[in-house]
Amino acid sequence: MIYEVRILLGYAKIDPVDGPNRLWQNRRMRRVWLEFSTSDWIEALIDDQATLPAIPVNNIATDGIRIVILESLPPALADGRDFTPISEVEVLGVVR
């Protein structure tokens, strides 16, 4: 049973060579659709922060999750790149 999904909204990396935070150089997810193998789904709005926001999913028993990016924010920096990466996905629940 899954009770929460957490998604890090972009490319969360500090470049070790020249130091910029790559998160702000790319597009970042703003709104996502989580579709479960059970045909349940959830639409979520994600804050524009370099954190793993919790998306509660109400104890869904599933074999898989599909993440669809419905909306993204443009790069925050002038030298930005036009793609929307996902750095991390955490699925929290109980195995039965």
Secondary structure, DSSP 8 states (H G I E B T S, - for coil): -EEEEEEE-S---B-TTT--BGGGGB-EEEEEEEEETTS-EEEEE--SSSS--EEEEEEE--S-EEEEEEEEE--SSTT-BS-----EEEEEE---
